[in-house]
Amino acid sequence: MLKITEVMCPVALNLFLNIRKIKDDGSLDLKLINQTVNLYDIVYLREAKHEKTGIHIKSKNEISEYLKESILKITNLFFQVTNIKPNSFIIEIEKTQELENDNSIIAGVLIGLNNHYLTNLTKKQLITIAHQINPEIPYFIVGGYSKITNDGLDIEKLGENPYNYYLVIDSGIILDRNNIEASIEKDHLIERSSRQESIHNDYIKFMPQELNKLREFLQEFPGLEHSLSSLGPIYFIANPNNLICSKVSIALQKKFPNVKLYNCKNTCGHKIMFEYPSKKINKI
């Protein structure tokens, strides 16, 4: 029986996003605070005896070209760094969530390879590899409640998160990143002061009207912290009390029947399970 490594790849919420300045090359200098939550996609890793030579990516679900290409790149980088030369290797992806999670899956492949071959690369080494693919991937090597600056190279694990429960709302509305960044550059709408809120996203000022209706509805509930998560259609509520999230969930389903809702809570990061030679779970 061949060794199979299973990696559970968590979704991350962007709890805090602050635009500090526009760099000389036109890119944005961002400060982010992310939190991984217990909504997972799954990756299975194994060598193969009867497949053609090379790296084979399989999935029953439709996956993006970015995800396919990035998995190939990060797998080849890992084999170059470690000088491992498998004849044939299979990476199977099981999308259990409809939420955007490509960068977590890519990080999960790298974390899984490091565990599968017991190569003991440090987190710093894994982050260096991951950053060559996309500056958003290194956070997932660390996971949990972490602050990200310097284009993803500086990741600081933070203390206790004041929020534990979340209601994640997939509105289906996608924000136009190019238009947002053009507006920022044109109108100089930059938040230069250091914000103190634990939940905040500078892109809220660019929310389309359909999403603003959702935000206005949520503001009728006192005591909630709610915000966008990064640039996707994801809006979320953070609260230390899960009963409040359940109450809001019922009200949302009545008012906005087309949104998808996910109840979740904090998790520290990826979970690794070795199916052979023995079963055990490691948290990264």
C-alpha positions as CSV (number, residue, x, y, z in Angstrom):
1,M,0.0,0.0,0.0
2,L,1.4,3.4,-1.0
3,K,1.7,6.2,1.5
4,I,-1.1,8.8,1.1
5,T,-1.0,12.2,2.7
6,E,-4.3,14.0,3.2
7,V,-4.2,17.8,3.7
8,M,-7.2,19.7,4.9
9,C,-6.9,23.3,3.6
10,P,-8.8,25.9,5.5
11,V,-10.5,29.0,4.2
12,A,-9.2,32.3,5.5
13,L,-11.1,35.5,6.4
14,N,-9.4,38.8,5.9
15,L,-10.4,40.5,9.2
16,F,-8.4,43.7,8.6
17,L,-7.2,45.4,5.5
18,N,-5.5,48.8,5.6
19,I,-4.0,50.6,2.5
20,R,-1.0,52.4,3.8
21,K,0.3,54.0,0.6
22,I,0.8,53.6,-3.1
23,K,4.3,52.4,-4.0
24,D,6.4,53.8,-6.7
25,D,5.5,50.9,-9.1
26,G,1.8,51.7,-8.6
27,S,1.1,48.7,-6.3
28,L,-0.6,49.0,-2.9
29,D,1.2,48.7,0.4
30,L,-1.2,46.7,2.5
31,K,-1.4,45.7,6.1
32,L,-3.7,42.6,6.6
33,I,-4.8,40.5,9.5
34,N,-6.1,37.1,8.5
35,Q,-7.8,34.2,10.4
36,T,-8.2,30.7,9.1
37,V,-11.6,29.1,9.8
38,N,-12.9,25.5,9.8
39,L,-14.2,25.4,6.3
40,Y,-11.9,23.0,4.4
41,D,-11.0,21.8,0.9
42,I,-8.9,18.6,0.8
43,V,-5.8,17.6,-1.1
44,Y,-4.5,14.0,-1.4
45,L,-0.8,13.4,-2.2
46,R,0.8,10.1,-3.3
47,E,3.5,8.6,-5.6
48,A,2.1,6.4,-8.4
49,K,3.4,3.2,-9.9
50,H,1.3,2.9,-13.0
51,E,0.9,6.6,-14.2
52,K,3.0,8.2,-16.8
53,T,6.1,10.1,-15.6
54,G,5.4,13.5,-14.3
55,I,3.1,15.4,-11.9
56,H,-0.6,14.6,-12.3
57,I,-3.4,16.9,-11.0
58,K,-6.8,15.4,-10.6
59,S,-10.1,16.8,-9.4
60,K,-13.8,15.8,-9.7
61,N,-14.6,19.4,-9.4
62,E,-13.8,22.2,-11.8
63,I,-10.7,24.1,-10.7
64,S,-9.1,27.2,-12.1
65,E,-6.1,27.3,-14.5
66,Y,-4.3,29.5,-11.9
67,L,-4.7,26.7,-9.4
68,K,-3.4,24.0,-11.8
69,E,-0.4,26.0,-12.9
70,S,0.5,27.1,-9.4
71,I,0.3,23.6,-8.1
72,L,2.7,22.4,-10.8
73,K,5.1,25.3,-10.1
74,I,5.2,24.9,-6.4
75,T,5.5,21.1,-6.6
76,N,8.5,21.4,-9.1
77,L,10.1,24.0,-6.8
78,F,9.8,21.7,-3.8
79,F,11.4,18.8,-5.7
80,Q,14.2,21.1,-6.9
81,V,14.9,22.4,-3.4
82,T,14.9,18.9,-1.8
83,N,16.5,17.1,-4.8
84,I,13.7,14.5,-4.7
85,K,12.9,12.9,-8.0
86,P,9.7,10.8,-8.0
87,N,8.9,9.1,-11.2
88,S,5.3,9.9,-11.0
89,F,3.3,11.9,-8.5
90,I,-0.5,12.4,-8.1
91,I,-2.2,15.4,-6.5
92,E,-5.9,15.0,-6.1
93,I,-8.1,18.0,-5.1
94,E,-11.5,17.6,-3.5
95,K,-13.4,20.9,-3.4
96,T,-15.8,20.7,-0.5
97,Q,-16.4,24.5,-0.3
98,E,-17.8,26.8,-3.0
99,L,-15.7,29.7,-1.5
100,E,-12.5,30.9,-3.1
101,N,-9.7,29.0,-1.6
102,D,-7.0,28.5,-4.3
103,N,-4.0,29.9,-2.3
104,S,-4.8,27.8,0.7
105,I,-4.9,24.7,-1.5
106,I,-1.5,25.6,-3.1
107,A,0.0,26.1,0.4
108,G,-1.6,22.8,1.4
109,V,0.2,21.0,-1.4
110,L,3.6,22.4,-0.2
111,I,2.9,21.7,3.4
112,G,1.7,18.2,2.5
113,L,4.8,17.5,0.4
114,N,7.1,18.5,3.3
115,N,5.2,16.1,5.6
116,H,4.9,13.3,3.0
117,Y,8.7,13.1,2.4
118,L,9.6,14.1,6.0
119,T,12.0,16.7,4.5
120,N,11.7,19.0,7.6
121,L,11.9,22.3,5.6
122,T,11.3,25.2,8.1
123,K,8.4,27.6,7.8
124,K,10.8,30.2,6.6
125,Q,12.0,28.0,3.8
126,L,8.4,27.0,2.9
127,I,7.4,30.7,2.9
128,T,10.3,31.5,0.5
129,I,9.1,28.8,-1.9
130,A,5.5,29.9,-1.7
131,H,6.3,33.6,-2.2
132,Q,7.8,32.7,-5.7
133,I,4.3,31.7,-6.8
134,N,2.1,34.4,-5.2
135,P,2.7,36.8,-2.2
136,E,-0.7,35.8,-0.8
137,I,0.3,32.1,-0.3
138,P,2.9,32.5,2.5
139,Y,0.2,33.4,5.1
140,F,-1.3,30.0,4.7
141,I,2.1,28.4,5.7
142,V,1.6,30.1,9.1
143,G,-2.2,30.3,9.3
144,G,-4.3,31.2,12.3
145,Y,-4.6,34.8,13.5
146,S,-1.7,36.6,11.8
147,K,-0.6,40.0,10.5
148,I,0.7,40.2,7.0
149,T,2.9,43.0,5.6
150,N,5.8,43.5,3.1
151,D,4.0,41.8,0.2
152,G,3.5,38.6,2.3
153,L,7.1,38.1,3.3
154,D,6.6,39.4,6.9
155,I,4.0,37.3,8.8
156,E,3.5,37.9,12.5
157,K,1.5,35.4,14.6
158,L,-0.8,37.5,16.8
159,G,-2.2,36.9,20.3
160,E,-5.7,35.8,21.1
161,N,-8.4,36.7,18.5
162,P,-11.2,38.5,20.3
163,Y,-13.7,36.8,17.9
164,N,-14.2,33.1,17.6
165,Y,-17.5,32.6,15.6
166,Y,-18.3,33.8,12.1
167,L,-21.2,33.9,9.8
168,V,-19.7,34.0,6.3
169,I,-22.0,35.4,3.6
170,D,-21.4,34.6,-0.1
171,S,-23.4,37.2,-1.9
172,G,-22.2,36.2,-5.4
173,I,-21.2,39.9,-6.0
174,I,-17.7,40.3,-7.2
175,L,-15.8,43.5,-6.7
176,D,-13.7,44.9,-9.6
177,R,-10.2,45.1,-8.4
178,N,-8.9,47.1,-11.3
179,N,-11.5,49.8,-10.9
180,I,-11.0,49.9,-7.2
181,E,-7.3,50.4,-7.5
182,A,-7.7,53.0,-10.3
183,S,-10.1,54.9,-8.0
184,I,-7.7,54.8,-5.1
185,E,-4.9,56.2,-7.3
186,K,-7.1,58.8,-8.9
187,D,-8.9,60.1,-5.8
188,H,-6.1,59.5,-3.3
189,L,-8.5,57.7,-1.0
190,I,-5.8,56.2,1.2
191,E,-6.3,55.6,4.9
192,R,-2.9,56.8,6.1
193,S,-3.6,56.7,9.8
194,S,-3.2,53.5,11.8
195,R,-6.6,52.0,12.4
196,Q,-7.5,50.6,15.8
197,E,-10.6,48.5,14.9
198,S,-10.0,44.7,15.0
199,I,-12.4,44.2,12.1
200,H,-12.0,46.6,9.1
201,N,-11.5,46.7,5.3
202,D,-10.5,49.9,3.4
203,Y,-12.4,48.6,0.3
204,I,-15.7,49.0,2.0
205,K,-16.0,52.5,0.5
206,F,-16.1,50.9,-3.0
207,M,-18.8,48.4,-2.3
208,P,-21.5,48.1,-5.1
209,Q,-25.0,49.1,-4.2
210,E,-26.3,45.5,-4.1
211,L,-23.7,44.7,-1.4
212,N,-24.5,48.0,0.5
213,K,-28.1,46.8,0.9
214,L,-26.8,43.8,2.7
215,R,-24.5,45.9,4.9
216,E,-27.3,48.3,5.8
217,F,-29.5,45.4,6.8
218,L,-26.7,44.0,9.1
219,Q,-26.2,47.4,10.7
220,E,-29.7,47.0,12.2
221,F,-28.3,44.4,14.5
222,P,-26.5,46.1,17.4
223,G,-23.1,44.9,18.6
224,L,-22.0,43.0,15.5
225,E,-18.6,43.4,13.8
226,H,-19.0,42.9,10.0
227,S,-16.9,43.5,7.0
228,L,-15.7,42.4,3.5
229,S,-13.1,39.7,3.3
230,S,-10.5,40.7,0.8
231,L,-11.8,41.5,-2.7
232,G,-14.2,38.7,-3.4
233,P,-17.9,38.5,-2.8
234,I,-17.4,37.4,0.8
235,Y,-19.0,39.4,3.6
236,F,-18.8,38.2,7.1
237,I,-20.0,38.7,10.7
238,A,-17.6,38.2,13.6
239,N,-19.0,37.7,17.1
240,P,-17.9,35.9,20.2
241,N,-21.4,34.5,20.6
242,N,-22.5,31.8,18.2
243,L,-26.2,32.2,19.1
244,I,-26.2,35.8,17.8
245,C,-24.8,34.5,14.4
246,S,-27.6,31.9,14.3
247,K,-30.2,34.6,14.9
248,V,-28.7,36.8,12.1
249,S,-28.5,33.8,9.8
250,I,-32.3,33.2,10.0
251,A,-33.0,36.9,9.3
252,L,-30.6,37.0,6.4
253,Q,-32.2,34.0,4.7
254,K,-35.6,35.6,4.9
255,K,-34.4,39.0,3.5
256,F,-31.8,37.7,1.0
257,P,-32.8,34.2,0.0
258,N,-30.1,33.9,-2.7
259,V,-27.1,34.4,-0.5
260,K,-25.1,31.3,0.7
261,L,-24.3,31.2,4.4
262,Y,-21.6,29.3,6.3
263,N,-21.3,29.1,10.1
264,C,-17.6,28.6,11.2
265,K,-15.1,29.3,13.9
266,N,-11.3,29.8,14.3
267,T,-8.8,27.1,13.4
268,C,-5.0,27.3,13.6
269,G,-4.3,26.3,10.0
270,H,-3.9,23.2,7.8
271,K,-4.4,19.7,9.1
272,I,-2.3,16.8,7.9
273,M,-3.3,13.1,8.0
274,F,-1.0,10.3,7.0
275,E,-3.1,7.3,5.8
276,Y,0.0,5.1,5.6
277,P,2.0,3.7,7.3
278,S,0.0,5.0,10.3
279,K,-2.8,7.4,11.0
280,K,-2.2,10.6,12.9
281,I,-3.2,14.3,12.6
282,N,-0.7,17.2,12.8
283,K,-1.8,20.8,13.0
284,I,0.5,23.3,11.2
